[in-house]
Amino acid sequence: MPVGMLLQLSWRNIWRHRRRNAILLSAIAIAVAGVMLLNTMMRGMQQDLMNTAIENLTGHVKVLDPGYLDDPGIERGFEVADGWQSALPDHVRGWAMRIRVPAVVTSERETRGIQLVGVDPARESISFLGDAAVSGQRLSGPGDSRLLIGGLLAEALDTAAGRRLVLVTQGADGRTREAGFRIAGVYRAEIAGLEKAFVFTGLGALQRLLGTDEITEISIRLDGDEFEAATTAGLAGSFRDQDVMSWRQLEPQAASMVEVSDITIYILFVIVMGALTFGLVNTLVTAVMERLRELGMLRAIGMRPRVVVAQVVVESSAIMAMGVTTGLTMAAGIFALVADGIDLTAFDDSLASFGMRPTFVPVFDFRDVVLVAVLSLILGAISSFYPARRAVKIKPLEALRR
Amino acid sequence: MLIAAAGTAARPAAEVTAQSLIEGALDLTRGQASYTEMTMTIQRPGWKRTLSLTAWTQGREDALIRFTAPPKDAGTATLKKGERMWTYAPKIGREIRLPSSMMSQQWAGSDFSYNDLSRTDKYLRYYDFEIVHAEERDGHTVYTLDLIPHDDAPVVWGKETLVLRDDYVTLSQTFYDQELEPVKRMETLEVGDLGGRTIAMAMRMQSVEKAGSWTEIRYLAADFDADVDATLFTTFALRGR
């Protein structure tokens, strides 16, 4: 039997019950659209979590002294040989050398423990500092010995741009360094916790205060997470005495949340589509039972069981394919409306505690589209197995006697 | 007459400078070595307590302060040696090195910070000072000094004013924030003779913003040329006995 005729038969069967098939088709379409949109949101959340973790002065890859994480301080600093950048592979968006040491900051009225970070402001486009809003002035360069402090810290210390703070930290010789610093500006971060944690000053200025020419970290931002493994491996060769770590190791909580949401996406898809499968099976079985006489007749005049099976499978796949296409189109339409981001400022506080931003931007991943389409078609084919078996089991004689 | 007196005082004799006044005030209660006994009264809204303590100093850098009463606090001691500071609590049975970040925090729950206790010569190092006012009072010339910390000084205050008599007795000291609003003020309640010197016998440190909270220190006995054993300023001696 020619394939063309088979397709024609299936196609006509679908159109024989327009209303029933339309309902099934819209159920599939809505489910696919829903799963797809949910998917973009999960991907958005995932992306957001990852970016937040990376911009949180981590970068995709970071070079640290092996003891630094257990005991952060300038005594865990290291010198960087000139020309180390040559070890960087392609796809590097930027890198920054920093000193990051614990310090205590004191105003006239309050005292707080913070992380004092010496930066070259021009290189910090790779971290949240690059696009943080600053009232007052930004740091002018690595030699700027003024401070950039977070808004919440400024409130806690009851201070403001232009005033002075006293910082106490440990110098490279192990002795206490204590000095007054003027506040250049006050930054606002999307993640409020950062404002309390980090106080910035010029890298060179901090090196002078601590009496060192070392740094404590190099942070490297890549064009995408997929280049992380190669970069980590590439740098490990040139920093033999240091640890080259990925953001997954440095931000394990964010990394595991990203992984969990990956799994959640698949579980959700399987649940929703699994439920739909029963609907599909039901419709197909009904269609087969209605056509008992017709199928019996076809068998009697010599249609092979294989062809009967093929006919049901084609029917099922066609419904599924139309449903998926409609669903994906719907999803794309809705996605276009929300692609600029959903404002969640009303829930700001609780989201921030998960390390998320107040504006939520869904992300459309083409691989997920392919995955949904392929998995749906496979499900469609599998679910046609039972109705097809029923169709094959029809005995031509019995069917014709009805 | 009064105006004339004030006028002459406003142009102090050549040897009286802000520097000499501050150095004199610093050395007045220190000497080469000193031994003092005092009580400290802490007043808070709702409660008040008095502690007794003994202090030894040597030079401008070393000091040992030990509480002697009440029994709950007796034996607790603080040692300052150069820039470093330790505290010892008998209940824990070991000395703890105080991070210098604690130097600006309250000492023993009082209104004094560790820094207030150990003034050393930081005024000479970190401040610009000048005599802004001088007047005759009770037979003494009383000088008002403005102390302005250098920009990079480890001092949070915007300004301090110090009121000193010509015999170096501190009458009051006020700490201003960087908007030049007063934050806390120390006032001398009583001037008297002790250990062969005329000193501020009782002082009260009071927060300007929180009325009803203050700490008072009163000298009971003092010897400003005491024979103090140098081994006293060790962490071993901190444990006492």
Interface residues (C-beta under 8 A of the other chain):
Chain A: V104 T106 S107 E108 R109 T111 G113 S145 T159 R163 R164 L165 V166 V168 R175 T176 E178 A179 G180 F181 R182
Chain B: E83 P99 S100 S101 M103 S104 Q105 P149 H150 D151 D152 A153 P154 V155 V156 W157 G158 F175 D177 Q178 V183
